[in-house]
Amino acid sequence: MSGQKPEFVRFTGHRAFTERLVLSTLTGRPVHISKIRSSSPTNPGLAPHEVSFLRLLESVTNGSVIDVSYSGTTITYQPGLITGTVPGVGTSLASDAIEHVLPAACSRSVTYFLLPLALLAPFSKAHMNVRFSGPGVITSATNATTGDLSIDTFRTAILPLYALFGIHPARIELRVLARSCPGPGGKGGGGVVEMRFASQVRLPKTLHLNRRPGRIRRIRGVAYCTGVSASHNNRMITAARGVLNQLVSDVHVAAQYDPAPLVGEKGSAQKKKIGIGFGLSLVAESSADGVIYAADEVAPPEGGVVPEDIGTRCAYQLLEVIAQGGCVTAAAAPTVLTLMAMGSEDVGRLRLGREVMGRKRQ
């Protein structure tokens, strides 16, 4: 009956917020999420990055209904059609892409938005072209609390996995127009990132990746710094190679230097530099097709860490990820498992490490 009320799938808490909304959109089932940070005495309800994600979801879909309670601790979401970038709807004539502005209070990396967006893009009606800008865009990794990937790890360790499902990565373009590390207090950045996803499919191929993960044949990476001396890159690379060259001979890490972005202050015409910092992204490729391991490390916004420590930590973190076993990492597992659930066959196979299965999502 048309007048029948929709049956909501009910969740509590703020964990796996984006995954719940993405699965709701892909399956067409409405969700009801309650008790979102209801016990927090200072910041109850939705965080700024979660509100921004809801606005992004509204931009790339048509007919979605989002209701948020007055306190922000309860939300209901009724999904609509994934339309992608529709001409004239939130797009500019110059770039034919949706312009999504992140607020200065955002403490999550831009990959927090790119990961769920890339899951929706293969099933959209049109191409998915989104440009992230504003004072809240962070392109580097974030601290251990949130654990977001850097834009380099997303490009080299996540996007290539789409080829396993028949989604051609050659038609996926990721442009980093301005880099930025976390600003003061871990909030804000001022970077600019644009993703163009032009590889749409009806149903992805079913994945069978249950073989042995193989041996590591080479390691690639990117050392980046914004607003600091370019010598920080060489110091991080040297420290990382000091650990990895003992195990793998084929190690190559590129260096990327960018000036710190200028962000205007609220209520003033003056601009200040923000997003100053440095970090390292490492990716290990296995002899088995489709098996990729990745690690990220970034200097904290308050400083106090030398580049050599960042390089050494990232190298050991990569070794820990490899030691966990399996064919995908904990960061890539939600993407792979979601695409497997949407596969054309009934049964898909994937080999996961024990620690990957037991990890909690933020």
N, C-alpha and C positions, 0 to 999 in steps of 0.2 A: 504494500500500500504506500502511496506517496506521502501520506500524513504520518507514517510510522517514524518514531524517533530513532536516530542511529544508535547502534550498540557500540559503546566506546570500549576500547581496550585500556585498562586502568593500570597506571604505574605510580610509584611514589619516589620522591627524591630527585636530585638533579643529575645523577650519574648517567652517562650514556645519553645525554640530552639530544645531541644531533642524530645519533644512530636511531633513536626511537622515532624521530620525525621523518627521517629518510625512509625507514621501513614502512611507516604509515603512508607516506606518499607513494611508494612503489606498489604496495598491496592495496591501497584504496581504503584502508580501515581507519576510522577516526580514533584518536587517543585522548585520554584524560590523565594529566600528570598533576599530582597534588603533593603537598608537603615539600615544596621546593625551598630549601634552606629555612624552613619554618622555625627551627630552633635557634637560629642566629639572632643575637640581640642587636647587632649593629647593621647587618646587611641581609635582611630576609628577602626572599623572592628571587626573581630573575636577575642575573648579572648583566652588565652592559653588553658583553659579547653574545650572550644568549638572546637578548632583545634584538641585537643587530642581525643575528642569524635568522630570526623570525621574519624580519623585514626582507632579507635576501630571499628567503623561501617564498614570500609573497610576490616578489618581483619575477621569479622564474616559473611561477605556476599561475593558472587561471581558475578562479572559482574556489580557492581555498578560504576557509573561514577560521579565524584565530580569535579566541576569546581569552583574555587574561583577567584574573581577579584584581580587585583594587589593591590588595597587598602584594600582588605579584607571585604568590606562593602556589597558585593553581592556574592551570592552563588547559584549554580544550582546543584540539586541532582537527578540523575536518578537511582532508586533502582534496585538491582539485587536480586539473590536468597539467602535466609538465609541458609547458609551451616553449621554454627556452627563451631566446632573444627574438621577440616579436617586434617588427618595425613600428616605431612610434610609441612603444610602451616602455618608458624609462630609458630609452636609448638616445644617443646623440647622433646627429647626421654625420659628424666628422669621423667617428670611430665605429659606428653600428654595433655598439656594445652597451650593456647595462652598466651604469655608473653606480657603484655601491660605496658609500662613504662610511668609514669606520670611525667611531668617536674616539676622543683622546683618552677616555677612561678604559679603553680596551686593553686587556692584559694578555690576550692570547695571540699566538702567531697567526699569520694569514692562512696557514695550512689548516687551521681549525675550521675555516670556511671552505677551503678548496677540496678537502677530502670528501665531505658529503656532497658538495656540488659536482664533483667528478663522478660520483655514483649515480646521480640523477641524470647527468648529461647524456649518456648513451640511449636513454629511453625518452628523450624530449622530442617534441614535435618538430622543432627547428634547431639550428645550431645554438650552442650555449656559449655566448661571448659575454664575459663579465670582467669589468675593470675595477679593481680595489684601490681606493685612494683615501686621502684624509689623514688626520693626525694620529690615527690609531693603527696604521698598517705596520706590522712587525714582520720582516722577512726572515729573520734569523730564528734559531731555536729559542725556546723559553726554558725557565728553570725546572728543577726536578718536580715541583709541585704540580704544574700543568703538563710538562713533558711534551710540548708540541714539537713537531718536526720543523726543520728549516726548509726554505723554499728549494734549496739545492737537493736535499734528500728526497723531497716530494717529486722532483723532476727526474732524478736518477734511480730511485729505488721503488717508487710507487707507480708512476705512469707506465713504465715498461711492462708491468704486470698485466695491463689491459690487453696486451697482445696475446696472452694465453687464452683469452675469451673471444678472440676474433674481432676485437676492437682495435683498429690500426692506430698505433701511437704516432704514425707519420702525419695524421690529420688532427693531432692534438698539439697545440702551440701554447707555450708558457713564456711570457715576456716579463722580465724583471727590469722595469724602467728606473727604479730607484730602490736602493737597499737601505735597511735600517735595522738596528738592534733595539732591544727594549730600552725605553727612556727611564727617567727618574722614577723610582718605586716600581719598576717593571711594567709601567703603563705607557702607551703611546709609542709611536715610531716615526711616521711620516714617509713611509715607503710607497711605491706604486707598483702594482702587479696586475697583469692582464692575462686571462686564460681564454683561449679560443678552442672549443671542443666541437669538432665538425664530424665526428665518427659516431653516427647513430645506428643502432641495430634493433631488430625486433626482439630477439632473444640471444643472449650470449652463448658461446659454446660451453659445453660441460667440461670441467677441469678434472684431470686425473694426474695428480702430482703427489703420489704416495710412494715414490721410489726413494732411494738413498739420496741425501742432499749433495753428495760428491765432495770434491776437494776444492779448496780456494785456489783459483788460478791467477787472479790479479786483484789489486785494490786501487780504487780511484777515489778522488775527493776534491773538495774545494775549501780553501782557507780564505776567509773574507774578513774585512775590517772596514769600518766606516768612521771617519772623523779622527782616526788615530794614525800613527806612523805606519807606512807600508811595510816596514821591517818586521812588524808583528806577524805578518803572514809567513815570512821565511823562518822565524823562530818557532812558530807552531808546526810548520812542515818538518823542520829538522828534528824536533822532539818526537813527532809521530813516526817518522821514518826510523828513528833510533830503536823503536820498539818493533815495528812491523817488518823491517828489512831482515831481521833475524829469522823470520818465518816465511816470508814471500819475497821473491826477488823483483817481481813486476809491481812496483808501487809508484804511482804518479799522482801528485796532488797539485792542482792548479791554484793560483793566487788571484784574488779579486779585491781590488781597492776601489772604494767609492767615497766621495765627500759626504759629510753628515748632512741630511736634509734640513732645510729651513722650514719651520712651522710657525705660523702666525699665532700670537697670543690672543686669548679671548678678550675682546673689548679694547684692543690696542692694534695700531698699525705696524708695530715692530714685530720682527721675526727673530726667532732664536734657533740655535742648532740643537737638535734632539736626536736620539737614536745612536749615540756614540758607543762603539764597542767593537768586539771581534769574536770570531768563533771558527769552528772547524766541522766539516761534514765529511764522513768517510763511508765508502760503499765497497763491499767485498763481493765479487762475482764468482760463482761456483762453476765447476766443470759441467754440472747438470743444468740443462736449459730451464730458465725461469726461477732459479734459486738465487736470491739476492739478500745480503745482510747489510744493515746500515747502522750508523751511530752518529750522534750529534753532541756537541759540547759548545757552550757559549759562555763568555765572561759575564759575571753578575753585574747588574747596573750600578751597584755601589762600588765596584772595582775591588782592588786588593788582590788580584790574581794575575800572575805573569803569563805571557803567551806559552812558555814552555810547559806549564802545568796544564793548560788547555789541550795542547797537543798530546801530552802523555795520557791524560784522562780519556780523551776521545779514542786513542788507540787501544787502551785497555777495555774501554766500554765496547768497542767493536769485537774484541776477542771474547768478551762475556756473552755478547749476542750470538756469536757463532757457536759457543759452547752450549747454548740452550738447545741446539739441535732443531730438527724440523726443516721444512722447506720454505717457510715464511716467518718473518719476525712478528713480534707482538704489535708493532705499529701498522704492519700491512695486513694482519689477519682479519680485521673487520671488513676491509675492502674486498679481499679475496673470498671470504665466506659469504658476503652479501651477493656478490656476482655469481657464486656457485649456486645459491638458493634460487637465483633467477635463471639458471641454466635450462637448456632445451631438453636435456635428458633427466631421468628421474634421480639417478644416483651419480654423485661426483665424489672424488677421493682426494684427500689432502693430508699430508703428514705434518703434524704440529708437535712442538716440544712441550714437555710437561709444564714448564714455567710460563710458556705462552698461554696455555689453556687456563692457568690459575691466576692470570693477571687481572686486576680490577680496572675498569675504564673510568676516566675522570669525567 
